[in-house]
Each structure stands twice: as structure tokens, then as C-alpha cells.
Amino acid sequence: MRYHNLMEKIVVVKLDEIWNKFEGCKCDRCRDDIIACALNNTTPKYVVSEEGELYAKAESLNADYELELVKIVSKAIKAVSANPSHLLKV
């Protein structure tokens, strides 16, 4: 396993859990924008082994951490829904 940011997986899972509770576009571009926005507002958790990944995942099961992540992803959903980039004419 090479190094990777575990937050990418965690944010995607959280988005999948809550996305249908929000109004807005559900296209792939908006999904990617939401993930990027949420990741830009989280602290990266880079791991290099399966053991490190398991430890970081266990750490993320904390109720306070879970609530903070829901807030970050929800805020990203609202921001992208209010200004979807696929509608911008550049």
C-alpha cells in the first residue's frame, strides 16, 4: 500500500449517508465538487499501512468527530447546491 489520504474515503462514505436528505443537483460534477469542498475543510489523515488505516478509522468513530464531519459535508453540499459549477459559463 502506498500512502493515501484516508479522509477521501471517509468523506465519500459520509456524503453517501446524507446526500439524499438535501435538495440540489446529484450529477457527478456536483458530487466531485462537494467532496473536494469538504476535503478542503478537513485535516488530512495520510496512512501508509492497513494498520494505520484501521487505527485512523477507529479514531473517526468518535461521536464528536462524526458530528463535525456531518457539519463539514452538509456545509459543502449547501455551498455547491447554491452555486453549482456546471452551470457557470466560463
C-alpha positions as CSV (number, residue, x, y, z in Angstrom):
1,M,0.0,0.0,0.0
2,R,1.3,3.4,-0.9
3,Y,0.4,6.4,1.2
4,H,-3.1,7.9,0.7
5,N,-5.4,10.4,2.4
6,L,-7.9,8.3,4.3
7,M,-10.2,11.3,4.6
8,E,-11.1,10.9,0.9
9,K,-12.8,7.5,1.8
10,I,-14.4,8.9,5.0
11,V,-15.9,11.9,3.3
12,V,-17.3,9.9,0.4
13,V,-18.9,7.4,2.9
14,K,-20.4,10.3,4.9
15,L,-21.7,12.0,1.7
16,D,-23.4,8.8,0.6
17,E,-25.1,8.6,4.0
18,I,-26.5,12.1,4.0
19,W,-26.7,13.3,0.4
20,N,-30.3,12.3,-0.3
21,K,-31.5,14.4,2.7
22,F,-30.6,17.6,0.7
23,E,-32.1,19.2,-2.3
24,G,-29.9,20.0,-5.3
25,C,-28.2,18.6,-8.3
26,K,-27.0,15.0,-8.0
27,C,-24.7,14.9,-11.1
28,D,-21.2,13.5,-10.9
29,R,-19.6,17.0,-11.2
30,C,-21.6,18.4,-8.2
31,R,-20.7,15.2,-6.3
32,D,-17.0,15.7,-7.0
33,D,-17.3,19.4,-6.1
34,I,-18.9,18.6,-2.8
35,I,-16.2,16.0,-2.0
36,A,-13.4,18.5,-2.9
37,C,-15.0,21.3,-0.9
38,A,-15.4,19.0,2.2
39,L,-11.9,17.7,1.9
40,N,-10.6,21.3,1.8
41,N,-12.2,21.8,5.2
42,T,-10.9,18.7,6.9
43,T,-7.5,17.8,8.2
44,P,-5.8,15.1,6.0
45,K,-5.2,11.7,7.5
46,Y,-2.4,10.1,5.5
47,V,-1.8,6.4,6.1
48,V,0.8,4.1,4.7
49,S,-0.3,0.7,6.0
50,E,-3.5,-1.3,6.7
51,E,-2.8,-1.0,10.4
52,G,-2.6,2.8,10.1
53,E,-5.9,2.8,8.2
54,L,-7.6,0.7,10.8
55,Y,-6.3,3.0,13.6
56,A,-7.5,6.1,11.8
57,K,-10.9,4.7,11.1
58,A,-11.3,3.6,14.7
59,E,-10.4,7.2,15.7
60,S,-13.1,8.6,13.4
61,L,-15.8,6.6,15.2
62,N,-15.8,9.2,18.0
63,A,-19.3,10.9,18.2
64,D,-17.8,14.4,18.3
65,Y,-15.7,13.7,15.2
66,E,-18.7,12.2,13.5
67,L,-20.8,15.3,14.2
68,E,-18.1,17.6,12.9
69,L,-17.8,15.6,9.7
70,V,-21.5,15.8,9.1
71,K,-21.4,19.5,9.6
72,I,-18.5,19.9,7.1
73,V,-20.1,17.7,4.4
74,S,-23.5,19.4,4.9
75,K,-21.9,22.8,4.5
76,A,-20.2,21.6,1.3
77,I,-23.5,20.3,-0.1
78,K,-25.2,23.6,0.6
79,A,-22.4,25.6,-0.9
80,V,-22.2,23.6,-4.1
81,S,-26.0,23.4,-4.4
82,A,-26.3,27.2,-4.1
83,N,-23.6,27.6,-6.8
84,P,-23.2,24.5,-9.0
85,S,-20.1,24.9,-11.1
86,H,-21.5,23.1,-14.1
87,L,-23.9,26.0,-14.6
88,L,-21.2,28.6,-14.7
89,K,-20.3,29.9,-18.1
90,V,-16.5,30.4,-18.2
